[in-house]
Amino acid sequence: MPGRRTAAAAAAVALAAAVLLAGCTPDAKENAADTPHEARDALVKTIHDTAARLAVAGWNEDSAPDVARCDAAEPSVAYGYGYGAPSGTEHLADAEKVAAYWKTLGMTVRVVTEPDPVVFGTGGPVKALSFSTAPGDYYIDGTSLCVLGDVGTLTDEQVVG
């Protein structure tokens, strides 16, 4: 990841983590028919497709998507994923591009412009996303939909590869 995370990027990560840790049981709003792999892939694809809409080079992932339990009462999982690049020069315009794209995906979107533009989105193909334009780097991160799955099996799968 180029540079280091700024306060705005850290806040975006904290928001995504809070959404993941708050718990999410598969329900009518989330597709319980999706497999964990489909939920993970939808998250990664949405983030990569978002980045591709920006005239910024050098995108890098923090790490592979991380799996976590999302409901203690059911065997359910969600993935978290982050993707960053050196900052662009049109922060507000880029935030507006991201917001417009996420709306086409059926997401509910909110844009905060101060001190630096940040876009927050929920719904659509993922649970939640954020896009930070803080000085030093752009950062997109989020959590997948919560789906039925066993975190232990999926963690082992990640480790073994």
OpenMM code with the backbone's topology and positions (N, CA, C; nanometers):
from openmm import Vec3, app, unit

residues = "MET PRO GLY ARG ARG THR ALA ALA ALA ALA ALA ALA VAL ALA LEU ALA ALA ALA VAL LEU LEU ALA GLY CYS THR PRO ASP ALA LYS GLU ASN ALA ALA ASP THR PRO HIS GLU ALA ARG ASP ALA LEU VAL LYS THR ILE HIS ASP THR ALA ALA ARG LEU ALA VAL ALA GLY TRP ASN GLU ASP SER ALA PRO ASP VAL ALA ARG CYS ASP ALA ALA GLU PRO SER VAL ALA TYR GLY TYR GLY TYR GLY ALA PRO SER GLY THR GLU HIS LEU ALA ASP ALA GLU LYS VAL ALA ALA TYR TRP LYS THR LEU GLY MET THR VAL ARG VAL VAL THR GLU PRO ASP PRO VAL VAL PHE GLY THR GLY GLY PRO VAL LYS ALA LEU SER PHE SER THR ALA PRO GLY ASP TYR TYR ILE ASP GLY THR SER LEU CYS VAL LEU GLY ASP VAL GLY THR LEU THR ASP GLU GLN VAL VAL GLY".split()
positions = [
    Vec3(0.0853, -0.1170, 0.0000),
    Vec3(0.0000, 0.0000, 0.0000),
    Vec3(0.0890, 0.1221, 0.0000),
    Vec3(0.0743, 0.2103, -0.0971),
    Vec3(0.1583, 0.3281, -0.1010),
    Vec3(0.1265, 0.4206, 0.0151),
    Vec3(0.2274, 0.4883, 0.0656),
    Vec3(0.2068, 0.5823, 0.1757),
    Vec3(0.1554, 0.5122, 0.2988),
    Vec3(0.1072, 0.5904, 0.3902),
    Vec3(0.0436, 0.5299, 0.5062),
    Vec3(-0.0975, 0.5827, 0.5173),
    Vec3(-0.1789, 0.5083, 0.5838),
    Vec3(-0.3186, 0.5485, 0.5954),
    Vec3(-0.3303, 0.6766, 0.6738),
    Vec3(-0.4102, 0.7649, 0.6223),
    Vec3(-0.4360, 0.8905, 0.6908),
    Vec3(-0.5518, 0.8721, 0.7871),
    Vec3(-0.5826, 0.9772, 0.8614),
    Vec3(-0.6916, 0.9698, 0.9584),
    Vec3(-0.8238, 0.9375, 0.8897),
    Vec3(-0.8491, 0.9967, 0.7723),
    Vec3(-0.9746, 0.9698, 0.7016),
    Vec3(-0.9809, 0.8245, 0.6566),
    Vec3(-0.8705, 0.7714, 0.6075),
    Vec3(-0.8679, 0.6313, 0.5650),
    Vec3(-0.8874, 0.5409, 0.6856),
    Vec3(-0.8254, 0.5748, 0.7959),
    Vec3(-0.8418, 0.4950, 0.9176),
    Vec3(-0.9869, 0.4984, 0.9641),
    Vec3(-1.0519, 0.6148, 0.9513),
    Vec3(-1.1927, 0.6254, 0.9890),
    Vec3(-1.2791, 0.5382, 0.8982),
    Vec3(-1.2459, 0.5354, 0.7698),
    Vec3(-1.3205, 0.4519, 0.6758),
    Vec3(-1.3047, 0.3047, 0.7114),
    Vec3(-1.1832, 0.2645, 0.7463),
    Vec3(-1.1580, 0.1264, 0.7873),
    Vec3(-1.2357, 0.0945, 0.9148),
    Vec3(-1.2367, 0.1869, 1.0082),
    Vec3(-1.3090, 0.1660, 1.1334),
    Vec3(-1.4583, 0.1486, 1.1070),
    Vec3(-1.5130, 0.2285, 1.0136),
    Vec3(-1.6544, 0.2157, 0.9801),
    Vec3(-1.6830, 0.0779, 0.9225),
    Vec3(-1.6018, 0.0350, 0.8289),
    Vec3(-1.6223, -0.0964, 0.7672),
    Vec3(-1.6111, -0.2071, 0.8715),
    Vec3(-1.5152, -0.1956, 0.9613),
    Vec3(-1.4983, -0.2960, 1.0666),
    Vec3(-1.6198, -0.2971, 1.1588),
    Vec3(-1.6721, -0.1793, 1.1911),
    Vec3(-1.7893, -0.1714, 1.2777),
    Vec3(-1.9093, -0.2389, 1.2131),
    Vec3(-1.9261, -0.2181, 1.0828),
    Vec3(-2.0357, -0.2837, 1.0112),
    Vec3(-2.0187, -0.4338, 1.0181),
    Vec3(-1.8972, -0.4821, 0.9960),
    Vec3(-1.8709, -0.6254, 0.9985),
    Vec3(-1.8934, -0.6832, 1.1381),
    Vec3(-1.8431, -0.6149, 1.2399),
    Vec3(-1.8516, -0.6677, 1.3751),
    Vec3(-1.9905, -0.6528, 1.4360),
    Vec3(-2.0737, -0.5645, 1.3803),
    Vec3(-2.2076, -0.5430, 1.4346),
    Vec3(-2.2965, -0.6650, 1.4134),
    Vec3(-2.2550, -0.7535, 1.3251),
    Vec3(-2.3319, -0.8744, 1.3011),
    Vec3(-2.4269, -0.8552, 1.1847),
    Vec3(-2.4438, -0.9605, 1.1090),
    Vec3(-2.5338, -0.9522, 0.9952),
    Vec3(-2.5837, -1.0912, 0.9630),
    Vec3(-2.7053, -1.1177, 0.9988),
    Vec3(-2.7650, -1.2461, 0.9687),
    Vec3(-2.8196, -1.2420, 0.8268),
    Vec3(-2.7988, -1.3448, 0.7474),
    Vec3(-2.8576, -1.3445, 0.6138),
    Vec3(-3.0089, -1.3258, 0.6253),
    Vec3(-3.0630, -1.2300, 0.5529),
    Vec3(-3.2061, -1.2041, 0.5548),
    Vec3(-3.2502, -1.1617, 0.4160),
    Vec3(-3.3681, -1.1055, 0.4060),
    Vec3(-3.4219, -1.0676, 0.2756),
    Vec3(-3.3367, -0.9622, 0.2063),
    Vec3(-3.2643, -0.8819, 0.2814),
    Vec3(-3.1809, -0.7784, 0.2218),
    Vec3(-3.0486, -0.8344, 0.1711),
    Vec3(-3.0081, -0.9439, 0.2240),
    Vec3(-2.8832, -1.0067, 0.1827),
    Vec3(-2.9168, -1.1401, 0.1185),
    Vec3(-2.8390, -1.1794, 0.0218),
    Vec3(-2.8698, -1.2986, -0.0544),
    Vec3(-2.8179, -1.4235, 0.0166),
    Vec3(-2.9067, -1.4891, 0.0892),
    Vec3(-2.8681, -1.6094, 0.1625),
    Vec3(-2.8294, -1.7229, 0.0689),
    Vec3(-2.8649, -1.7132, -0.0591),
    Vec3(-2.8302, -1.8181, -0.1555),
    Vec3(-2.6850, -1.8060, -0.2021),
    Vec3(-2.6220, -1.6892, -0.1840),
    Vec3(-2.4822, -1.6729, -0.2232),
    Vec3(-2.3930, -1.7622, -0.1391),
    Vec3(-2.2888, -1.8130, -0.2015),
    Vec3(-2.1880, -1.8859, -0.1268),
    Vec3(-2.0891, -1.7843, -0.0694),
    Vec3(-2.0081, -1.8238, 0.0273),
    Vec3(-1.9058, -1.7325, 0.0772),
    Vec3(-1.8132, -1.6835, -0.0343),
    Vec3(-1.7797, -1.7725, -0.1276),
    Vec3(-1.6909, -1.7331, -0.2375),
    Vec3(-1.7563, -1.6286, -0.3269),
    Vec3(-1.8870, -1.6437, -0.3517),
    Vec3(-1.9584, -1.5449, -0.4329),
    Vec3(-1.9652, -1.4104, -0.3623),
    Vec3(-1.9892, -1.4120, -0.2317),
    Vec3(-1.9937, -1.2863, -0.1557),
    Vec3(-1.8560, -1.2187, -0.1586),
    Vec3(-1.7506, -1.2965, -0.1386),
    Vec3(-1.6132, -1.2428, -0.1437),
    Vec3(-1.5841, -1.1842, -0.2809),
    Vec3(-1.6155, -1.2601, -0.3842),
    Vec3(-1.5861, -1.2159, -0.5205),
    Vec3(-1.6643, -1.0903, -0.5574),
    Vec3(-1.7891, -1.0797, -0.5109),
    Vec3(-1.8693, -0.9598, -0.5382),
    Vec3(-1.8060, -0.8375, -0.4719),
    Vec3(-1.7537, -0.8540, -0.3510),
    Vec3(-1.6869, -0.7441, -0.2816),
    Vec3(-1.5627, -0.6996, -0.3577),
    Vec3(-1.4772, -0.7946, -0.3918),
    Vec3(-1.3525, -0.7620, -0.4618),
    Vec3(-1.3832, -0.6992, -0.5976),
    Vec3(-1.4767, -0.7550, -0.6708),
    Vec3(-1.5127, -0.7022, -0.8033),
    Vec3(-1.5669, -0.5594, -0.7907),
    Vec3(-1.6531, -0.5363, -0.6955),
    Vec3(-1.7106, -0.4025, -0.6790),
    Vec3(-1.6015, -0.3009, -0.6472),
    Vec3(-1.5089, -0.3370, -0.5607),
    Vec3(-1.3988, -0.2459, -0.5262),
    Vec3(-1.3081, -0.2234, -0.6467),
    Vec3(-1.2712, -0.3278, -0.7167),
    Vec3(-1.1842, -0.3130, -0.8344),
    Vec3(-1.2538, -0.2339, -0.9452),
    Vec3(-1.3827, -0.2607, -0.9676),
    Vec3(-1.4574, -0.1862, -1.0690),
    Vec3(-1.4673, -0.0383, -1.0319),
    Vec3(-1.4781, -0.0094, -0.9035),
    Vec3(-1.4800, 0.1295, -0.8573),
    Vec3(-1.3464, 0.1957, -0.8885),
    Vec3(-1.2378, 0.1299, -0.8528),
    Vec3(-1.1038, 0.1858, -0.8768),
    Vec3(-1.0796, 0.2101, -1.0256),
    Vec3(-1.1301, 0.1215, -1.1100),
    Vec3(-1.1086, 0.1333, -1.2544),
    Vec3(-1.1744, 0.2577, -1.3133),
    Vec3(-1.2695, 0.3157, -1.2442),
    Vec3(-1.3381, 0.4350, -1.2924),
    Vec3(-1.2599, 0.5633, -1.2626),
    Vec3(-1.1522, 0.5502, -1.1890),
    Vec3(-1.0730, 0.6670, -1.1504),
    Vec3(-0.9420, 0.6702, -1.2283),
    Vec3(-0.9006, 0.7884, -1.2679),
    Vec3(-0.7766, 0.8044, -1.3449),
    Vec3(-0.6568, 0.8078, -1.2500),
    Vec3(-0.6389, 0.6967, -1.1802),
    Vec3(-0.5325, 0.6841, -1.0811),
    Vec3(-0.4637, 0.5499, -1.1033),
    Vec3(-0.3318, 0.5519, -1.1079),
    Vec3(-0.2555, 0.4286, -1.1268),
    Vec3(-0.1952, 0.3837, -0.9944),
    Vec3(-0.1526, 0.2587, -0.9902),
    Vec3(-0.0801, 0.2085, -0.8741),
    Vec3(-0.1654, 0.1485, -0.7649),
    Vec3(-0.2833, 0.0967, -0.7989),
    Vec3(-0.3690, 0.0346, -0.6977),
    Vec3(-0.3048, -0.0929, -0.6445),
    Vec3(-0.3130, -0.1112, -0.5133),
    Vec3(-0.2593, -0.2297, -0.4457),
    Vec3(-0.3551, -0.2743, -0.3374),
    Vec3(-0.3660, -0.4053, -0.3203),
    Vec3(-0.4483, -0.4557, -0.2103),
    Vec3(-0.3647, -0.4617, -0.0836),
    Vec3(-0.4327, -0.4392, 0.0301),
    Vec3(-0.3650, -0.4515, 0.1600),
    Vec3(-0.3241, -0.5955, 0.1836),
    Vec3(-0.4168, -0.6854, 0.1547),
    Vec3(-0.3959, -0.8292, 0.1716),
    Vec3(-0.5116, -0.8987, 0.1019),
    Vec3(-0.5100, -1.0280, 0.1061),
    Vec3(-0.6238, -1.1025, 0.0516),
    Vec3(-0.7481, -1.0690, 0.1334),
    Vec3(-0.8665, -1.0864, 0.0775),
    Vec3(-0.9877, -1.0619, 0.1563),
    Vec3(-0.9868, -1.1464, 0.2837),
    Vec3(-1.0230, -1.0823, 0.3946),
    Vec3(-1.0247, -1.1497, 0.5242),
    Vec3(-1.1659, -1.1951, 0.5586),
    Vec3(-1.1785, -1.3175, 0.6055),
    Vec3(-1.3084, -1.3711, 0.6433),
    Vec3(-1.3270, -1.3577, 0.7941),
    Vec3(-1.4509, -1.3297, 0.8345),
    Vec3(-1.4845, -1.3189, 0.9769),
    Vec3(-1.6283, -1.3663, 0.9971),
    Vec3(-1.6558, -1.4100, 1.1162),
    Vec3(-1.7919, -1.4493, 1.1521),
    Vec3(-1.8764, -1.3222, 1.1608),
    Vec3(-2.0015, -1.3302, 1.1159),
    Vec3(-2.0843, -1.2096, 1.1229),
    Vec3(-2.2089, -1.2285, 1.2072),
    Vec3(-2.2331, -1.3471, 1.2602),
    Vec3(-2.3454, -1.3682, 1.3503),
    Vec3(-2.3115, -1.4860, 1.4407),
    Vec3(-2.3028, -1.4599, 1.5682),
    Vec3(-2.2647, -1.5658, 1.6623),
    Vec3(-2.3697, -1.6764, 1.6703),
    Vec3(-2.4959, -1.6457, 1.6380),
    Vec3(-2.6031, -1.7434, 1.6505),
    Vec3(-2.6120, -1.8388, 1.5307),
    Vec3(-2.5511, -1.8010, 1.4186),
    Vec3(-2.5587, -1.8839, 1.2987),
    Vec3(-2.4200, -1.9001, 1.2378),
    Vec3(-2.3986, -2.0075, 1.1638),
    Vec3(-2.2697, -2.0237, 1.0951),
    Vec3(-2.2658, -1.9342, 0.9709),
    Vec3(-2.2330, -1.8074, 0.9917),
    Vec3(-2.2345, -1.7125, 0.8812),
    Vec3(-2.1046, -1.6328, 0.8787),
    Vec3(-2.0687, -1.5873, 0.7588),
    Vec3(-1.9417, -1.5184, 0.7392),
    Vec3(-1.9600, -1.3973, 0.6490),
    Vec3(-1.8643, -1.3060, 0.6599),
    Vec3(-1.8528, -1.1921, 0.5697),
    Vec3(-1.7039, -1.1683, 0.5489),
    Vec3(-1.6708, -1.1074, 0.4371),
    Vec3(-1.5324, -1.0761, 0.4047),
    Vec3(-1.5089, -0.9262, 0.4135),
    Vec3(-1.3864, -0.8887, 0.4508),
    Vec3(-1.3421, -0.7505, 0.4470),
    Vec3(-1.2269, -0.7398, 0.3487),
    Vec3(-1.2164, -0.6243, 0.2808),
    Vec3(-1.1129, -0.6091, 0.1791),
    Vec3(-1.0808, -0.4612, 0.1626),
    Vec3(-0.9525, -0.4302, 0.1420),
    Vec3(-0.9095, -0.2926, 0.1197),
    Vec3(-0.8163, -0.2808, 0.0012),
    Vec3(-0.8256, -0.1665, -0.0677),
    Vec3(-0.7516, -0.1433, -0.1921),
    Vec3(-0.7112, 0.0037, -0.1946),
    Vec3(-0.5833, 0.0331, -0.2151),
    Vec3(-0.5379, 0.1717, -0.2101),
    Vec3(-0.4465, 0.2084, -0.3246),
    Vec3(-0.4325, 0.3384, -0.3460),
    Vec3(-0.3469, 0.3908, -0.4524),
    Vec3(-0.2984, 0.5296, -0.4125),
    Vec3(-0.1935, 0.5781, -0.4799),
    Vec3(-0.1542, 0.7169, -0.4577),
    Vec3(-0.2731, 0.8078, -0.4902),
    Vec3(-0.2850, 0.9151, -0.4175),
    Vec3(-0.3986, 1.0054, -0.4311),
    Vec3(-0.4056, 1.0697, -0.5689),
    Vec3(-0.5265, 1.0838, -0.6186),
    Vec3(-0.5508, 1.1595, -0.7405),
    Vec3(-0.5497, 1.3085, -0.7085),
    Vec3(-0.5782, 1.3903, -0.8084),
    Vec3(-0.5754, 1.5358, -0.7884),
    Vec3(-0.7143, 1.5976, -0.7846),
    Vec3(-0.8147, 1.5233, -0.8263),
    Vec3(-0.9530, 1.5743, -0.8317),
    Vec3(-1.0371, 1.5037, -0.7255),
    Vec3(-1.0076, 1.5305, -0.6003),
    Vec3(-1.0699, 1.4562, -0.4904),
    Vec3(-1.2222, 1.4612, -0.4932),
    Vec3(-1.2799, 1.5809, -0.5004),
    Vec3(-1.4255, 1.5908, -0.4975),
    Vec3(-1.4869, 1.5282, -0.6234),
    Vec3(-1.4292, 1.5545, -0.7393),
    Vec3(-1.4805, 1.4958, -0.8639),
    Vec3(-1.4717, 1.3435, -0.8592),
    Vec3(-1.3636, 1.2903, -0.8054),
    Vec3(-1.3497, 1.1450, -0.7940),
    Vec3(-1.4506, 1.0885, -0.6953),
    Vec3(-1.4739, 1.1579, -0.5852),
    Vec3(-1.5739, 1.1135, -0.4880),
    Vec3(-1.7122, 1.1122, -0.5528),
    Vec3(-1.7414, 1.2125, -0.6329),
    Vec3(-1.8710, 1.2178, -0.7021),
    Vec3(-1.8837, 1.1054, -0.8043),
    Vec3(-1.7751, 1.0708, -0.8731),
    Vec3(-1.7754, 0.9570, -0.9674),
    Vec3(-1.8071, 0.8274, -0.8939),
    Vec3(-1.7400, 0.8090, -0.7810),
    Vec3(-1.7615, 0.6873, -0.7018),
    Vec3(-1.9065, 0.6820, -0.6537),
    Vec3(-1.9565, 0.7925, -0.6010),
    Vec3(-2.0942, 0.7963, -0.5511),
    Vec3(-2.1932, 0.7632, -0.6630),
    Vec3(-2.1731, 0.8222, -0.7799),
    Vec3(-2.2628, 0.7968, -0.8927),
    Vec3(-2.2588, 0.6498, -0.9340),
    Vec3(-2.1390, 0.5915, -0.9382),
    Vec3(-2.1268, 0.4498, -0.9750),
    Vec3(-2.1968, 0.3614, -0.8724),
    Vec3(-2.1720, 0.3858, -0.7453),
    Vec3(-2.2336, 0.3030, -0.6422),
    Vec3(-2.3856, 0.3125, -0.6466),
    Vec3(-2.4393, 0.4289, -0.6795),
    Vec3(-2.5851, 0.4427, -0.6919),
    Vec3(-2.6382, 0.3530, -0.8031),
    Vec3(-2.5613, 0.3370, -0.9127),
    Vec3(-2.6062, 0.2485, -1.0212),
    Vec3(-2.6111, 0.1030, -0.9762),
    Vec3(-2.5402, 0.0705, -0.8700),
    Vec3(-2.5397, -0.0657, -0.8157),
    Vec3(-2.6521, -0.0869, -0.7142),
    Vec3(-2.7334, 0.0155, -0.6940),
    Vec3(-2.8428, 0.0054, -0.5985),
    Vec3(-2.8030, 0.0367, -0.4559),
    Vec3(-2.6888, 0.0996, -0.4379),
    Vec3(-2.6410, 0.1310, -0.3035),
    Vec3(-2.6995, 0.2626, -0.2545),
    Vec3(-2.7162, 0.2734, -0.1236),
    Vec3(-2.7478, 0.3998, -0.0586),
    Vec3(-2.6149, 0.4669, -0.0317),
    Vec3(-2.5998, 0.5914, -0.0758),
    Vec3(-2.4696, 0.6580, -0.0754),
    Vec3(-2.4774, 0.7904, 0.0014),
    Vec3(-2.3702, 0.8176, 0.0743),
    Vec3(-2.3556, 0.9449, 0.1454),
    Vec3(-2.2148, 0.9961, 0.1196),
    Vec3(-2.2025, 1.1256, 0.0865),
    Vec3(-2.0733, 1.1880, 0.0623),
    Vec3(-2.0480, 1.2920, 0.1702),
    Vec3(-1.9324, 1.2830, 0.2334),
    Vec3(-1.8875, 1.3821, 0.3306),
    Vec3(-1.7731, 1.4581, 0.2637),
    Vec3(-1.7788, 1.5909, 0.2644),
    Vec3(-1.6782, 1.6678, 0.1901),
    Vec3(-1.5698, 1.7303, 0.2765),
    Vec3(-1.5874, 1.7366, 0.4058),
    Vec3(-1.4879, 1.7998, 0.4924),
    Vec3(-1.4351, 1.7012, 0.5948),
    Vec3(-1.3079, 1.6986, 0.6260),
    Vec3(-1.2053, 1.7850, 0.5702),
    Vec3(-1.1615, 1.7400, 0.4311),
    Vec3(-1.1773, 1.6117, 0.3998),
    Vec3(-1.1481, 1.5583, 0.2671),
    Vec3(-1.2671, 1.4733, 0.2253),
    Vec3(-1.3001, 1.4708, 0.0960),
    Vec3(-1.4145, 1.3914, 0.0526),
    Vec3(-1.4002, 1.2427, 0.0867),
    Vec3(-1.5082, 1.1890, 0.1429),
    Vec3(-1.5191, 1.0461, 0.1734),
    Vec3(-1.6589, 1.0036, 0.1296),
    Vec3(-1.6682, 0.8880, 0.0658),
    Vec3(-1.7968, 0.8352, 0.0218),
    Vec3(-1.8250, 0.7085, 0.1016),
    Vec3(-1.9473, 0.6986, 0.1531),
    Vec3(-1.9919, 0.5802, 0.2249),
    Vec3(-2.1103, 0.5212, 0.1497),
    Vec3(-2.1099, 0.3899, 0.1304),
    Vec3(-2.2196, 0.3249, 0.0611),
    Vec3(-2.2592, 0.1958, 0.1304),
    Vec3(-2.3894, 0.1675, 0.1276),
    Vec3(-2.4406, 0.0422, 0.1838),
    Vec3(-2.5396, -0.0182, 0.0860),
    Vec3(-2.5507, -0.1501, 0.0902),
    Vec3(-2.6481, -0.2180, 0.0067),
    Vec3(-2.5908, -0.2611, -0.1267),
    Vec3(-2.6796, -0.2956, -0.2172),
    Vec3(-2.6357, -0.3449, -0.3470),
    Vec3(-2.5652, -0.4785, -0.3330),
    Vec3(-2.4544, -0.4957, -0.4035),
    Vec3(-2.3865, -0.6248, -0.4030),
    Vec3(-2.2996, -0.6498, -0.2796),
    Vec3(-2.2904, -0.5518, -0.1881),
    Vec3(-2.2061, -0.5629, -0.0688),
    Vec3(-2.2820, -0.5114, 0.0530),
    Vec3(-2.2254, -0.5340, 0.1691),
    Vec3(-2.2839, -0.4799, 0.2918),
    Vec3(-2.2532, -0.3312, 0.3031),
    Vec3(-2.1239, -0.2947, 0.2889),
    Vec3(-2.0846, -0.1546, 0.3028),
    Vec3(-1.9501, -0.1309, 0.2352),
    Vec3(-1.9329, -0.0085, 0.1841),
    Vec3(-1.8066, 0.0349, 0.1237),
    Vec3(-1.7764, 0.1768, 0.1686),
    Vec3(-1.6482, 0.2120, 0.1638),
    Vec3(-1.6096, 0.3515, 0.1818),
    Vec3(-1.4948, 0.3819, 0.0854),
    Vec3(-1.4917, 0.5076, 0.0410),
    Vec3(-1.3860, 0.5566, -0.0470),
    Vec3(-1.3327, 0.6846, 0.0146),
    Vec3(-1.2039, 0.6845, 0.0487),
    Vec3(-1.1400, 0.7993, 0.1116),
    Vec3(-1.0449, 0.8658, 0.0136),
    Vec3(-1.0461, 1.0006, 0.0122),
    Vec3(-0.9570, 1.0766, -0.0756),
    Vec3(-0.8540, 1.1543, 0.0043),
    Vec3(-0.8280, 1.1122, 0.1247),
    Vec3(-0.7374, 1.1865, 0.2126),
    Vec3(-0.6026, 1.2101, 0.1453),
    Vec3(-0.5367, 1.3179, 0.1810),
    Vec3(-0.4052, 1.3451, 0.1211),
    Vec3(-0.3103, 1.2266, 0.1399),
    Vec3(-0.2367, 1.1961, 0.0357),
    Vec3(-0.1393, 1.0876, 0.0429),
    Vec3(-0.1841, 0.9607, -0.0233),
    Vec3(-0.3135, 0.9273, -0.0149),
    Vec3(-0.3607, 0.8067, -0.0824),
    Vec3(-0.5113, 0.8066, -0.0970),
    Vec3(-0.5563, 0.7293, -0.1938),
    Vec3(-0.6976, 0.6961, -0.2083),
    Vec3(-0.7129, 0.5575, -0.1476),
    Vec3(-0.8282, 0.5333, -0.0873),
    Vec3(-0.8471, 0.4036, -0.0249),
    Vec3(-0.9935, 0.3628, -0.0357),
    Vec3(-1.0161, 0.2408, -0.0843),
    Vec3(-1.1504, 0.1832, -0.0926),
    Vec3(-1.1496, 0.0577, -0.0069),
    Vec3(-1.2469, 0.0484, 0.0825),
    Vec3(-1.2574, -0.0757, 0.1591),
    Vec3(-1.4025, -0.1048, 0.1890),
    Vec3(-1.4273, -0.2291, 0.2290),
    Vec3(-1.5647, -0.2646, 0.2583),
    Vec3(-1.5792, -0.4039, 0.3121),
    Vec3(-1.7069, -0.4394, 0.3299),
    Vec3(-1.7423, -0.5730, 0.3765),
    Vec3(-1.8449, -0.6326, 0.2818),
    Vec3(-1.8361, -0.7631, 0.2656),
    Vec3(-1.9289, -0.8342, 0.1784),
    Vec3(-2.0619, -0.8535, 0.2497),
    Vec3(-2.1568, -0.9037, 0.1746),
    Vec3(-2.2803, -0.9479, 0.2365),
    Vec3(-2.2483, -1.0617, 0.3321),
    Vec3(-2.3297, -1.0762, 0.4326),
    Vec3(-2.3176, -1.1874, 0.5265),
    Vec3(-2.3910, -1.3071, 0.4657),
    Vec3(-2.3223, -1.4192, 0.4577),
    Vec3(-2.3807, -1.5398, 0.3991),
    Vec3(-2.3520, -1.6598, 0.4887),
    Vec3(-2.4268, -1.7657, 0.4677),
    Vec3(-2.4034, -1.8870, 0.5446),
    Vec3(-2.2667, -1.9443, 0.5094),
    Vec3(-2.1917, -1.9852, 0.6119),
    Vec3(-2.0605, -2.0439, 0.5906),
    Vec3(-1.9897, -2.0647, 0.7224),
    Vec3(-1.8853, -2.1439, 0.7184),
    Vec3(-1.8080, -2.1758, 0.8378),
    Vec3(-1.6747, -2.1013, 0.8343),
    Vec3(-1.6549, -2.0113, 0.9286),
    Vec3(-1.5344, -1.9287, 0.9289),
    Vec3(-1.4084, -2.0142, 0.9419),
    Vec3(-1.4130, -2.1214, 1.0199),
    Vec3(-1.2956, -2.2079, 1.0375),
    Vec3(-1.2534, -2.2741, 0.9065),
    Vec3(-1.3504, -2.3278, 0.8353),
    Vec3(-1.3214, -2.3926, 0.7065),
    Vec3(-1.2646, -2.2926, 0.6075),
    Vec3(-1.3253, -2.1738, 0.6020),
    Vec3(-1.2804, -2.0719, 0.5061),
    Vec3(-1.1443, -2.0151, 0.5434),
    Vec3(-1.1168, -2.0024, 0.6731),
    Vec3(-0.9850, -1.9559, 0.7177),
    Vec3(-0.8788, -2.0587, 0.6802),
    Vec3(-0.9082, -2.1861, 0.7044),
    Vec3(-0.8146, -2.2931, 0.6652),
    Vec3(-0.7898, -2.2903, 0.5150),
    Vec3(-0.8939, -2.2686, 0.4389),
    Vec3(-0.8830, -2.2620, 0.2936),
    Vec3(-0.7887, -2.1478, 0.2518),
    Vec3(-0.8001, -2.0326, 0.3189),
    Vec3(-0.7124, -1.9196, 0.2879),
    Vec3(-0.5668, -1.9510, 0.3203),
    Vec3(-0.5449, -2.0156, 0.4334),
    Vec3(-0.4094, -2.0458, 0.4772),
    Vec3(-0.3443, -2.1479, 0.3848),
    Vec3(-0.4197, -2.2515, 0.3506),
    Vec3(-0.3663, -2.3574, 0.2651),
    Vec3(-0.3537, -2.3075, 0.1219),
    Vec3(-0.4461, -2.2196, 0.0815),
    Vec3(-0.4410, -2.1608, -0.0522),
    Vec3(-0.4991, -2.2485, -0.1515),
] * unit.nanometer
topology = app.Topology()
chain = topology.addChain("A")
for resn in residues:
    res = topology.addResidue(resn, chain)
    for name in ("N", "CA", "C"):
        topology.addAtom(name, app.Element.getBySymbol(name[0]), res)
